């Protein structure tokens, strides 16, 4: 084997192998072992520094012993040169055959091995600290960005592990606090929505109460007095009573129509009977017939909204047409619907005389302000664009999560 091994450059194989093994230990096994040791970081640092000092001291001792051995051999050869010159060459040959002694031959490898172990220990200690700090920094950046779902994967059983546990605990507490805050915000929004709905309902009750008290109530009372008078005159003047009854019947027919209007204001029956598209189309046809104003209405066949949104959309169209009839002096009206996953958009535009929305003196609960309140009840937004002489455009936007587009079947279908 000796001749064969003599052909192979052993140092060029052993040294890279030692360096490779040391690098793998320093970046793989050793940092994990150091991290899992259950003690304080300062004790880990002290122990690693002590081991590094011991290794470097051992390397220095080995080098010193090798140099001392060489020094003794040199003195021995010099003594032979002075006393017995003929023995110098055999002594040098013997020294060469012995490879300068075992300790002297292994000195470079021992020095390399000791230095490499010291470097590996230092690198492993650094990695056992740097990697957890990096992961905790990454987790903190995620927490700052609002992501509380990523745990800090640290295996250290020291102060760094405790800090990682604190970060995880803080992230869980922040996640719970965020959920609680969102729940509180949703509850507050729901309370505001309920308050708005209650306000709208109260306004509707007040309006119906006023109409019943000021209009229908006195009219029905007068009609009852008229019928009692007719009863008293039935035998004395039957012809006059007949005419009075005919007029009372006509008046009663008008009162029945008023009652129907009140019921229609509470919930348009046409929506339940014909669906939203049919109800709006009926309203548009009646408006065109009464006013002579041309109306182009574009409503998709597959418009599907929840019940409250249907009524809101219908009321907005109804109020806009009423305002156009009373104030706009328009010749043409355009009604366009646009439904998508993001929600519903309704645009109502006329070519009338327009107005200044900021100076319109809009009261709460009536007119355009009432339409705004209806839009807010279903989570939507109503905007008005108009100027004197430039017509008017009313835009109703309702987000998809509020309108539930496509969630409820249309009765007309």
KEKE-3310 file (N, C-alpha, C; in steps of 0.2 Angstrom, whole numbers, plus 5000, padded with zeros to 4 digits):
npx = (5004:5010:5018:5007:5000:5009:5008:4997:4991:4990:4988:4981:4969:4965:4964:4955:4944:4943:4940:4928:4920:4920:4914:4901:4897:4898:4888:4876:4874:4880:4875:4862:4863:4869:4858:4848:4853:4849:4851:4858:4861:4873:4881:4882:4890:4902:4906:4909:4919:4928:4931:4936:4947:4954:4957:4964:4975:4980:4984:4994:5003:5006:5013:5023:5030:5033:5042:5052:5056:5062:5072:5080:5084:5092:5103:5108:5113:5122:5131:5136:5142:5153:5160:5159:5160:5158:5146:5136:5129:5123:5114:5106:5100:5093:5084:5077:5071:5063:5053:5054:5050:5035:5026:5031:5028:5014:5010:5006:4993:4987:4987:4979:4967:4964:4962:4952:4942:4940:4936:4924:4916:4915:4908:4896:4890:4888:4878:4868:4863:4861:4852:4839:4837:4835:4823:4814:4814:4809:4796:4791:4791:4780:4770:4769:4764:4751:4749:4746:4747:4758:4769:4784:4797:4808:4820:4828:4833:4834:4836:4833:4823:4813:4810:4805:4794:4787:4784:4776:4765:4761:4757:4746:4738:4736:4730:4718:4713:4712:4701:4692:4690:4686:4674:4668:4667:4659:4648:4645:4643:4632:4623:4622:4616:4604:4599:4597:4588:4577:4575:4571:4559:4552:4550:4542:4531:4527:4524:4513:4505:4502:4495:4484:4478:4477:4471:4464:4457:4449:4441:4434:4427:4419:4412:4405:4396:4389:4382:4374:4366:4360:4352:4343:4336:4330:4317:4310:4315:4319:4324:4334:4342:4347:4355:4365:4370:4376:4386:4393:4398:4406:4416:4420:4426:4437:4444:4446:4456:4466:4469:4475:4486:4493:4495:4503:4514:4520:4524:4528:4516:4518:4531:4531:4523:4526:4540:4556:4560:4548:4540:4547:4546:4532:4530:4538:4531:4518:4523:4527:4515:4508:4515:4521:4534:4548:4555:4569:4573:4584:4585:4593:4588:4592:4593:4595:4591:4591:4577:4576:4584:4579:4567:4573:4579:4568:4561:4570:4570:4557:4556:4565:4558:4547:4552:4557:4545:4539:4548:4559:4556:4559:4563:4567:4572:4584:4586:4597:4604:4617:4624:4635:4649:4654:4644:4629:4624:4615:4609:4601:4596:4592:4587:4583:4580:4589:4599:4606:4614:4620:4614:4601:4593:4590:4580:4580:4575:4566:4563:4577:4587:4580:4582:4595:4596:4589:4598:4610:4605:4605:4619:4624:4628:4623:4624:4623:4623:4622:4618:4613:4603:4609:4604:4601:4609:4607:4615:4616:4625:4628:4636:4641:4641:4631:4620:4618:4619:4611:4607:4594:4580:4570:4554:4547:4553)
npy = (4994:5006:5011:5014:5023:5033:5039:5047:5063:5065:5076:5085:5080:5076:5089:5097:5089:5089:5103:5104:5095:5102:5114:5110:5105:5117:5125:5117:5105:5109:5122:5119:5110:5119:5128:5121:5118:5119:5133:5149:5162:5169:5160:5150:5157:5160:5146:5142:5151:5147:5134:5137:5144:5134:5125:5133:5136:5122:5120:5130:5124:5112:5116:5123:5112:5104:5113:5113:5100:5100:5109:5102:5092:5098:5103:5091:5086:5096:5094:5082:5085:5092:5083:5070:5070:5061:5055:5063:5064:5051:5053:5063:5057:5047:5055:5061:5049:5046:5055:5067:5064:5059:5069:5080:5078:5078:5091:5102:5097:5095:5108:5114:5107:5111:5125:5125:5119:5128:5139:5134:5132:5146:5151:5143:5146:5160:5158:5152:5162:5172:5167:5164:5178:5184:5177:5181:5195:5195:5190:5201:5211:5206:5206:5220:5223:5218:5205:5191:5178:5170:5159:5161:5152:5146:5136:5138:5136:5146:5164:5169:5160:5162:5175:5173:5166:5175:5184:5177:5175:5188:5191:5183:5189:5201:5197:5192:5204:5212:5205:5207:5221:5222:5216:5224:5236:5231:5229:5242:5248:5241:5245:5258:5257:5251:5261:5271:5264:5264:5277:5281:5273:5279:5291:5288:5283:5295:5303:5295:5296:5310:5311:5303:5310:5323:5323:5310:5306:5318:5319:5307:5308:5319:5313:5303:5311:5317:5306:5303:5314:5312:5301:5305:5314:5305:5301:5312:5320:5311:5311:5321:5315:5304:5310:5315:5303:5298:5307:5305:5292:5294:5302:5293:5283:5290:5291:5278:5276:5284:5277:5266:5271:5275:5262:5257:5265:5260:5247:5243:5235:5231:5227:5214:5208:5209:5210:5219:5225:5225:5233:5245:5248:5249:5261:5270:5270:5275:5287:5293:5293:5302:5314:5316:5316:5309:5294:5284:5268:5257:5241:5227:5210:5200:5206:5204:5207:5209:5210:5223:5231:5231:5239:5251:5255:5256:5266:5277:5278:5282:5294:5302:5303:5309:5322:5327:5328:5338:5349:5350:5353:5345:5337:5324:5309:5298:5282:5271:5255:5246:5231:5221:5211:5219:5226:5237:5250:5264:5276:5291:5302:5318:5331:5343:5360:5360:5363:5370:5360:5363:5374:5370:5368:5356:5347:5336:5319:5321:5323:5324:5322:5312:5302:5300:5295:5283:5276:5275:5267:5254:5253:5260:5273:5289:5301:5318:5327:5342:5357:5374:5375:5365:5352:5337:5324:5309:5298:5281:5271:5255:5243:5226:5217:5222:5224:5211:5205:5195:5186:5183:5177:5184:5189:5191:5182)
npz = (5000:5003:4992:4983:4991:4991:4979:4979:4983:4999:5008:5001:5000:5013:5020:5013:5015:5029:5031:5025:5032:5044:5041:5038:5051:5058:5052:5053:5062:5075:5078:5081:5092:5101:5102:5108:5120:5137:5145:5150:5138:5141:5148:5138:5129:5137:5139:5126:5122:5132:5127:5114:5118:5125:5114:5106:5114:5116:5103:5102:5112:5106:5095:5101:5107:5096:5090:5101:5101:5088:5090:5100:5092:5082:5090:5094:5082:5079:5090:5086:5074:5079:5087:5082:5067:5057:5059:5057:5045:5044:5056:5051:5041:5048:5055:5045:5040:5051:5049:5056:5068:5077:5083:5078:5064:5064:5067:5058:5054:5066:5071:5061:5063:5076:5075:5066:5073:5083:5076:5070:5082:5086:5075:5075:5087:5084:5074:5080:5087:5078:5068:5075:5079:5067:5062:5072:5069:5057:5060:5068:5058:5051:5060:5062:5050:5051:5050:5060:5060:5058:5066:5077:5073:5083:5091:5102:5119:5128:5133:5120:5115:5125:5122:5109:5112:5119:5109:5100:5109:5111:5098:5096:5106:5100:5088:5094:5100:5088:5082:5091:5091:5077:5078:5087:5080:5069:5076:5081:5068:5064:5074:5071:5058:5061:5069:5058:5050:5059:5060:5047:5046:5057:5051:5040:5047:5053:5042:5037:5047:5048:5036:5037:5048:5044:5032:5027:5038:5043:5031:5030:5042:5039:5028:5035:5043:5033:5028:5039:5039:5027:5030:5039:5031:5022:5021:5019:5008:4996:4983:4984:4993:4986:4977:4985:4991:4979:4977:4989:4987:4977:4983:4993:4985:4981:4993:4996:4986:4990:5002:4996:4990:5001:5006:4996:4997:5009:5005:4989:4980:4967:4966:4972:4964:4950:4950:4952:4940:4932:4940:4940:4927:4925:4933:4926:4913:4918:4922:4910:4903:4910:4910:4898:4895:4888:4891:4893:4898:4905:4910:4917:4913:4922:4935:4952:4968:4986:4997:5004:4997:4984:4987:4991:4979:4970:4977:4975:4961:4960:4968:4961:4948:4952:4957:4945:4937:4945:4946:4936:4922:4911:4895:4892:4899:4906:4912:4919:4923:4931:4934:4943:4950:4959:4964:4963:4951:4949:4938:4935:4924:4918:4906:4911:4919:4929:4945:4959:4970:4982:4987:4988:4999:5006:5016:5030:5029:5018:5001:4991:5001:5009:5000:5001:5014:5013:5004:5012:5022:5016:5015:5004:4993:4988:4976:4969:4954:4947:4939:4937:4923:4917:4918:4927:4937:4945:4955:4961:4971:4976:4986:4982:4993:5001:4993:4989:4976:4965:4974:4978:4971:4958:4958:4946:4938)
capx = (5000:5014:5019:5001:4998:5014:5006:4991:4993:4986:4986:4976:4962:4963:4963:4948:4939:4942:4937:4921:4916:4920:4909:4894:4896:4897:4882:4871:4873:4882:4871:4856:4865:4870:4852:4844:4855:4845:4855:4858:4866:4880:4884:4884:4896:4908:4909:4912:4925:4933:4933:4940:4954:4958:4959:4970:4981:4982:4988:5000:5007:5009:5018:5029:5033:5037:5048:5057:5059:5067:5078:5084:5088:5097:5108:5111:5117:5128:5136:5139:5147:5159:5163:5160:5158:5156:5140:5131:5125:5118:5109:5101:5096:5088:5079:5072:5067:5057:5048:5056:5046:5027:5023:5033:5024:5007:5009:5002:4986:4984:4986:4973:4961:4962:4960:4946:4937:4939:4932:4917:4913:4913:4903:4890:4887:4885:4872:4863:4860:4859:4846:4833:4835:4832:4816:4810:4813:4804:4789:4789:4788:4774:4765:4768:4760:4745:4749:4747:4746:4764:4773:4791:4800:4814:4821:4832:4830:4837:4832:4830:4817:4808:4808:4801:4787:4783:4782:4770:4760:4759:4754:4740:4734:4735:4725:4711:4711:4709:4695:4687:4689:4682:4667:4665:4666:4653:4642:4643:4640:4625:4618:4620:4611:4597:4596:4595:4582:4572:4573:4567:4553:4548:4548:4537:4525:4525:4521:4507:4500:4500:4491:4478:4475:4475:4468:4459:4453:4443:4437:4430:4422:4414:4408:4400:4391:4385:4378:4369:4361:4356:4348:4338:4332:4328:4309:4307:4318:4323:4328:4340:4347:4350:4361:4370:4373:4381:4392:4397:4401:4412:4421:4423:4430:4443:4447:4449:4462:4471:4472:4479:4492:4497:4498:4508:4520:4523:4527:4525:4514:4520:4537:4530:4519:4530:4547:4558:4560:4541:4538:4550:4544:4526:4531:4540:4525:4514:4526:4527:4508:4505:4519:4523:4541:4551:4560:4573:4575:4588:4586:4595:4583:4594:4594:4592:4593:4587:4571:4577:4588:4574:4562:4577:4580:4562:4559:4574:4567:4550:4557:4568:4553:4542:4555:4557:4539:4537:4553:4564:4554:4563:4560:4569:4575:4587:4587:4602:4606:4623:4625:4642:4650:4656:4638:4624:4625:4609:4610:4595:4598:4587:4589:4579:4583:4594:4599:4613:4613:4622:4609:4594:4590:4587:4578:4581:4569:4562:4566:4584:4590:4577:4585:4602:4596:4588:4604:4614:4602:4607:4626:4625:4629:4619:4627:4619:4627:4618:4620:4607:4603:4613:4601:4603:4610:4607:4619:4615:4630:4627:4641:4639:4640:4625:4615:4618:4617:4610:4606:4587:4576:4566:4547:4545:4555)
capy = (5000:5012:5014:5017:5029:5038:5042:5051:5069:5065:5083:5089:5076:5077:5096:5099:5085:5092:5110:5103:5093:5108:5119:5107:5105:5124:5128:5112:5102:5113:5128:5116:5108:5125:5131:5116:5117:5123:5137:5156:5164:5171:5154:5147:5161:5158:5140:5142:5155:5143:5129:5140:5146:5128:5123:5137:5134:5116:5121:5133:5119:5107:5120:5124:5105:5102:5117:5111:5094:5102:5113:5097:5088:5102:5104:5085:5086:5101:5091:5076:5088:5094:5078:5065:5072:5055:5052:5068:5062:5045:5056:5067:5052:5044:5060:5061:5043:5046:5060:5072:5062:5059:5075:5086:5077:5079:5098:5106:5094:5097:5116:5116:5104:5115:5131:5124:5118:5135:5143:5131:5134:5153:5152:5139:5151:5166:5156:5150:5168:5176:5164:5166:5185:5185:5175:5186:5201:5194:5190:5207:5215:5203:5209:5227:5223:5216:5197:5188:5171:5166:5159:5162:5145:5146:5130:5140:5135:5152:5170:5170:5156:5165:5181:5171:5164:5182:5187:5173:5177:5195:5191:5180:5194:5206:5194:5193:5211:5214:5202:5210:5227:5222:5214:5230:5240:5229:5230:5249:5249:5238:5249:5264:5255:5250:5268:5274:5261:5266:5284:5281:5270:5284:5297:5285:5283:5302:5305:5292:5299:5316:5311:5301:5315:5329:5322:5305:5306:5323:5317:5301:5310:5323:5308:5300:5316:5318:5300:5303:5319:5309:5296:5309:5316:5299:5300:5319:5322:5305:5313:5324:5310:5300:5314:5315:5297:5297:5311:5302:5286:5296:5304:5287:5280:5294:5290:5271:5277:5287:5272:5262:5275:5274:5255:5257:5269:5256:5242:5243:5228:5229:5223:5207:5204:5209:5210:5226:5227:5226:5238:5251:5249:5252:5267:5274:5271:5279:5294:5296:5295:5308:5320:5317:5316:5303:5290:5278:5264:5251:5237:5220:5205:5196:5210:5200:5210:5207:5214:5230:5235:5232:5244:5257:5256:5258:5273:5282:5280:5285:5300:5306:5305:5314:5328:5329:5330:5344:5355:5350:5355:5341:5334:5317:5306:5292:5277:5265:5250:5242:5226:5217:5208:5224:5229:5240:5257:5266:5282:5294:5309:5322:5337:5349:5366:5359:5367:5370:5355:5366:5379:5368:5368:5350:5345:5329:5315:5323:5324:5321:5320:5306:5297:5299:5291:5276:5273:5274:5261:5248:5253:5263:5281:5293:5308:5322:5331:5346:5364:5378:5375:5359:5346:5334:5317:5306:5291:5277:5265:5250:5238:5220:5214:5225:5223:5204:5204:5188:5181:5182:5177:5189:5186:5191:5177)
capz = (5000:5003:4985:4980:4994:4989:4973:4981:4987:5005:5011:4997:5001:5020:5022:5011:5019:5036:5030:5023:5038:5049:5038:5039:5058:5060:5049:5053:5069:5081:5080:5084:5098:5106:5103:5112:5127:5142:5149:5148:5133:5143:5149:5132:5126:5141:5138:5119:5123:5135:5123:5109:5121:5126:5108:5103:5119:5114:5096:5104:5115:5101:5091:5105:5108:5090:5090:5106:5098:5083:5093:5103:5087:5079:5095:5094:5076:5080:5094:5082:5069:5083:5091:5078:5060:5052:5061:5055:5039:5047:5060:5047:5037:5053:5057:5039:5040:5056:5048:5061:5074:5076:5085:5073:5058:5064:5070:5054:5054:5073:5071:5057:5066:5082:5073:5063:5078:5086:5071:5070:5088:5086:5070:5077:5092:5081:5070:5085:5090:5072:5065:5079:5079:5060:5062:5076:5066:5051:5063:5070:5053:5049:5065:5061:5044:5052:5050:5066:5059:5057:5072:5077:5074:5086:5095:5107:5126:5132:5132:5114:5115:5129:5118:5103:5115:5121:5102:5098:5114:5109:5091:5098:5109:5095:5084:5098:5100:5082:5081:5096:5088:5071:5080:5090:5074:5065:5080:5080:5062:5064:5078:5067:5053:5065:5070:5052:5048:5064:5059:5041:5048:5060:5046:5037:5052:5054:5036:5036:5053:5046:5030:5040:5053:5041:5026:5026:5044:5043:5026:5032:5047:5035:5025:5040:5045:5027:5027:5044:5037:5022:5034:5042:5025:5017:5020:5017:5002:4994:4977:4986:4997:4981:4974:4991:4991:4974:4978:4994:4984:4973:4988:4996:4980:4981:4999:4995:4982:4995:5006:4992:4989:5008:5007:4991:5000:5014:5001:4983:4978:4960:4966:4973:4959:4944:4951:4952:4933:4930:4944:4938:4920:4926:4935:4920:4909:4920:4922:4903:4901:4914:4909:4891:4895:4885:4896:4891:4904:4903:4916:4915:4915:4928:4941:4957:4974:4992:4997:5006:4992:4979:4989:4990:4972:4968:4980:4972:4955:4961:4970:4955:4943:4955:4957:4938:4936:4948:4946:4931:4916:4906:4889:4891:4905:4905:4918:4917:4928:4929:4939:4943:4956:4964:4966:4958:4950:4946:4935:4932:4921:4914:4902:4913:4920:4934:4951:4963:4975:4989:4989:4987:5005:5007:5023:5032:5028:5013:4995:4990:5008:5011:4996:5003:5020:5011:5002:5018:5026:5013:5014:4998:4993:4983:4974:4965:4950:4943:4939:4933:4915:4914:4919:4934:4937:4952:4955:4967:4971:4982:4986:4981:4999:5004:4988:4988:4969:4963:4980:4979:4965:4956:4958:4939:4934)
cpx = (5004:5016:5013:4999:5003:5012:5000:4993:4988:4984:4981:4969:4960:4961:4956:4942:4937:4938:4929:4917:4915:4914:4902:4892:4894:4890:4876:4870:4874:4878:4864:4857:4865:4863:4848:4847:4851:4849:4855:4863:4873:4884:4887:4890:4902:4910:4912:4918:4930:4935:4938:4947:4958:4960:4965:4976:4984:4986:4994:5005:5010:5014:5024:5033:5037:5043:5054:5060:5064:5073:5083:5088:5093:5104:5112:5116:5123:5134:5140:5144:5153:5163:5165:5157:5155:5149:5134:5126:5120:5112:5104:5097:5091:5082:5074:5068:5061:5052:5049:5052:5038:5024:5024:5029:5017:5005:5005:4995:4983:4982:4980:4967:4959:4959:4953:4940:4935:4934:4925:4913:4910:4907:4896:4887:4884:4878:4867:4860:4857:4852:4839:4831:4832:4825:4812:4809:4808:4797:4787:4787:4782:4768:4764:4764:4753:4744:4751:4747:4752:4768:4780:4794:4807:4814:4825:4829:4834:4833:4829:4823:4812:4805:4803:4794:4783:4780:4776:4764:4757:4755:4747:4735:4732:4729:4718:4709:4709:4702:4690:4685:4685:4675:4664:4663:4659:4647:4640:4640:4633:4620:4617:4615:4604:4594:4594:4588:4576:4570:4569:4560:4549:4546:4542:4530:4522:4521:4514:4502:4498:4494:4484:4474:4473:4471:4462:4454:4447:4438:4432:4425:4417:4409:4403:4395:4386:4380:4373:4364:4357:4351:4342:4333:4329:4321:4307:4309:4322:4327:4335:4345:4350:4356:4367:4374:4378:4387:4397:4401:4407:4418:4424:4427:4437:4447:4450:4456:4468:4474:4476:4486:4496:4500:4504:4515:4524:4527:4524:4523:4516:4527:4536:4527:4523:4537:4550:4558:4553:4539:4540:4547:4537:4526:4533:4535:4520:4516:4525:4520:4506:4509:4521:4530:4544:4556:4563:4575:4578:4589:4588:4589:4585:4596:4591:4595:4589:4582:4571:4580:4583:4569:4566:4577:4574:4560:4564:4572:4561:4551:4560:4562:4548:4545:4556:4551:4537:4542:4558:4562:4558:4559:4562:4573:4578:4588:4591:4604:4612:4624:4632:4643:4652:4650:4633:4625:4619:4610:4603:4597:4593:4590:4585:4583:4589:4594:4605:4611:4615:4617:4602:4590:4586:4586:4579:4575:4565:4566:4572:4587:4587:4580:4592:4601:4594:4594:4609:4611:4604:4615:4628:4627:4626:4622:4623:4623:4622:4620:4614:4608:4606:4610:4603:4604:4611:4610:4618:4620:4629:4632:4638:4637:4634:4619:4613:4615:4616:4608:4599:4584:4571:4559:4544:4547:4552)
cpy = (5006:5015:5017:5023:5035:5042:5047:5057:5069:5071:5086:5086:5077:5084:5098:5096:5088:5099:5109:5100:5098:5113:5116:5107:5112:5127:5123:5110:5106:5118:5125:5114:5114:5128:5127:5115:5122:5127:5144:5157:5165:5165:5150:5151:5160:5152:5139:5146:5151:5137:5131:5142:5139:5125:5127:5136:5127:5116:5124:5128:5114:5110:5121:5117:5103:5107:5115:5105:5095:5105:5107:5093:5092:5103:5097:5084:5090:5098:5085:5079:5091:5089:5072:5066:5067:5053:5057:5066:5056:5048:5060:5062:5049:5049:5061:5055:5043:5051:5066:5070:5063:5065:5080:5085:5079:5087:5102:5103:5096:5104:5117:5113:5109:5121:5131:5123:5124:5139:5141:5132:5141:5154:5149:5144:5157:5164:5154:5156:5172:5174:5166:5174:5187:5183:5179:5193:5201:5193:5196:5211:5212:5206:5216:5228:5221:5208:5194:5180:5167:5166:5160:5155:5146:5140:5132:5139:5140:5158:5171:5166:5159:5171:5179:5169:5170:5185:5183:5174:5184:5195:5188:5185:5199:5204:5194:5200:5214:5211:5205:5217:5227:5220:5220:5235:5238:5230:5237:5251:5247:5242:5256:5263:5254:5257:5272:5271:5263:5273:5285:5278:5275:5289:5294:5285:5290:5304:5302:5295:5306:5316:5308:5306:5321:5328:5317:5305:5311:5321:5312:5303:5315:5318:5305:5305:5317:5312:5300:5308:5316:5304:5300:5312:5311:5300:5307:5321:5316:5307:5316:5320:5306:5303:5314:5309:5295:5301:5308:5296:5288:5298:5298:5283:5284:5292:5283:5272:5280:5281:5267:5265:5274:5267:5254:5260:5264:5250:5241:5236:5226:5225:5216:5204:5204:5209:5217:5229:5229:5232:5245:5253:5252:5259:5272:5275:5275:5287:5297:5298:5301:5315:5321:5317:5309:5300:5284:5274:5258:5247:5230:5215:5201:5200:5206:5204:5208:5212:5221:5234:5236:5238:5251:5259:5259:5265:5278:5284:5284:5292:5305:5308:5310:5321:5331:5332:5337:5350:5355:5353:5352:5339:5326:5315:5299:5288:5271:5262:5247:5238:5222:5214:5213:5227:5232:5247:5259:5274:5285:5301:5312:5328:5343:5355:5366:5364:5366:5366:5358:5371:5377:5368:5362:5348:5338:5325:5316:5324:5320:5318:5313:5300:5295:5294:5284:5273:5271:5268:5254:5248:5256:5270:5284:5300:5311:5327:5335:5353:5368:5378:5369:5352:5343:5326:5314:5299:5288:5271:5261:5244:5231:5216:5216:5223:5215:5202:5197:5183:5179:5182:5182:5186:5186:5185:5170)
cpz = (5000:4997:4982:4984:4993:4983:4974:4985:4993:5007:5007:4997:5008:5022:5019:5014:5026:5036:5029:5029:5043:5047:5039:5046:5060:5058:5050:5060:5075:5083:5083:5091:5103:5107:5108:5119:5132:5147:5146:5142:5135:5145:5143:5129:5130:5140:5131:5119:5126:5131:5117:5112:5123:5120:5105:5108:5117:5107:5098:5107:5111:5097:5095:5106:5102:5089:5095:5103:5092:5085:5096:5097:5083:5084:5095:5088:5076:5084:5090:5077:5073:5085:5086:5071:5056:5054:5060:5050:5041:5051:5056:5043:5042:5054:5051:5038:5045:5055:5053:5068:5073:5077:5080:5066:5058:5066:5065:5054:5061:5073:5067:5060:5072:5080:5070:5068:5082:5082:5071:5076:5088:5081:5072:5082:5089:5077:5075:5088:5084:5069:5069:5079:5072:5060:5066:5073:5060:5054:5065:5064:5050:5054:5064:5054:5045:5051:5056:5066:5059:5063:5071:5078:5076:5091:5101:5114:5130:5131:5126:5113:5119:5125:5112:5106:5117:5114:5100:5103:5112:5102:5092:5101:5105:5090:5088:5098:5094:5080:5085:5093:5082:5073:5083:5085:5070:5070:5080:5074:5061:5068:5074:5061:5056:5066:5064:5050:5053:5062:5052:5043:5052:5056:5042:5041:5053:5048:5035:5041:5051:5040:5033:5044:5049:5035:5026:5033:5044:5037:5027:5037:5044:5031:5029:5042:5039:5026:5033:5042:5031:5025:5036:5037:5021:5016:5017:5010:4999:4988:4979:4990:4992:4978:4979:4991:4985:4975:4984:4992:4980:4978:4992:4991:4980:4988:4999:4991:4986:4999:5002:4991:4996:5008:5002:4993:5005:5010:4995:4981:4972:4961:4967:4968:4952:4944:4950:4945:4931:4934:4942:4931:4921:4928:4930:4915:4911:4920:4915:4901:4904:4912:4902:4890:4892:4890:4893:4897:4902:4910:4914:4917:4921:4934:4947:4964:4980:4992:4999:5001:4986:4981:4988:4983:4969:4970:4977:4965:4955:4963:4964:4950:4946:4955:4950:4936:4939:4947:4940:4924:4910:4900:4889:4898:4903:4912:4916:4923:4926:4935:4938:4950:4962:4967:4961:4958:4946:4944:4932:4930:4917:4911:4904:4915:4926:4940:4954:4969:4982:4991:4988:4993:5007:5014:5024:5032:5022:5007:4994:4996:5010:5006:4998:5010:5018:5008:5007:5022:5023:5012:5008:4999:4987:4982:4969:4961:4946:4944:4935:4926:4912:4916:4926:4933:4944:4951:4961:4966:4977:4981:4985:4988:5003:4999:4987:4981:4967:4968:4981:4972:4964:4955:4950:4935:4936)
residu = (UNK:UNK:UNK:UNK:UNK:UNK:UNK:UNK:UNK:UNK:UNK:UNK:UNK:UNK:UNK:UNK:UNK:UNK:UNK:UNK:UNK:UNK:UNK:UNK:UNK:UNK:UNK:UNK:UNK:UNK:UNK:UNK:UNK:UNK:UNK:UNK:UNK:UNK:UNK:UNK:UNK:UNK:UNK:UNK:UNK:UNK:UNK:UNK:UNK:UNK:UNK:UNK:UNK:UNK:UNK:UNK:UNK:UNK:UNK:UNK:UNK:UNK:UNK:UNK:UNK:UNK:UNK:UNK:UNK:UNK:UNK:UNK:UNK:UNK:UNK:UNK:UNK:UNK:UNK:UNK:UNK:UNK:UNK:UNK:UNK:UNK:UNK:UNK:UNK:UNK:UNK:UNK:UNK:UNK:UNK:UNK:UNK:UNK:UNK:UNK:UNK:UNK:UNK:UNK:UNK:UNK:UNK:UNK:UNK:UNK:UNK:UNK:UNK:UNK:UNK:UNK:UNK:UNK:UNK:UNK:UNK:UNK:UNK:UNK:UNK:UNK:UNK:UNK:UNK:UNK:UNK:UNK:UNK:UNK:UNK:UNK:UNK:UNK:UNK:UNK:UNK:UNK:UNK:UNK:UNK:UNK:UNK:UNK:UNK:UNK:UNK:UNK:UNK:UNK:UNK:UNK:UNK:UNK:UNK:UNK:UNK:UNK:UNK:UNK:UNK:UNK:UNK:UNK:UNK:UNK:UNK:UNK:UNK:UNK:UNK:UNK:UNK:UNK:UNK:UNK:UNK:UNK:UNK:UNK:UNK:UNK:UNK:UNK:UNK:UNK:UNK:UNK:UNK:UNK:UNK:UNK:UNK:UNK:UNK:UNK:UNK:UNK:UNK:UNK:UNK:UNK:UNK:UNK:UNK:UNK:UNK:UNK:UNK:UNK:UNK:UNK:UNK:UNK:UNK:UNK:UNK:UNK:UNK:UNK:UNK:UNK:UNK:UNK:UNK:UNK:UNK:UNK:UNK:UNK:UNK:UNK:UNK:UNK:UNK:UNK:UNK:UNK:UNK:UNK:UNK:UNK:UNK:UNK:UNK:UNK:UNK:UNK:UNK:UNK:UNK:UNK:UNK:UNK:UNK:UNK:UNK:UNK:UNK:UNK:UNK:UNK:UNK:UNK:UNK:UNK:UNK:UNK:UNK:UNK:UNK:UNK:UNK:UNK:UNK:UNK:UNK:UNK:UNK:UNK:UNK:UNK:UNK:UNK:UNK:UNK:UNK:UNK:UNK:UNK:UNK:UNK:UNK:UNK:UNK:UNK:UNK:UNK:UNK:UNK:UNK:UNK:UNK:UNK:UNK:UNK:UNK:UNK:UNK:UNK:UNK:UNK:UNK:UNK:UNK:UNK:UNK:UNK:UNK:UNK:UNK:UNK:UNK:UNK:UNK:UNK:UNK:UNK:UNK:UNK:UNK:UNK:UNK:UNK:UNK:UNK:UNK:UNK:UNK:UNK:UNK:UNK:UNK:UNK:UNK:UNK:UNK:UNK:UNK:UNK:UNK:UNK:UNK:UNK:UNK:UNK:UNK:UNK:UNK:UNK:UNK:UNK:UNK:UNK:UNK:UNK:UNK:UNK:UNK:UNK:UNK:UNK:UNK:UNK:UNK:UNK:UNK:UNK:UNK:UNK:UNK:UNK:UNK:UNK:UNK:UNK:UNK:UNK:UNK:UNK:UNK:UNK:UNK:UNK:UNK:UNK:UNK:UNK:UNK:UNK:UNK:UNK:UNK:UNK:UNK:UNK:UNK:UNK:UNK)
# end
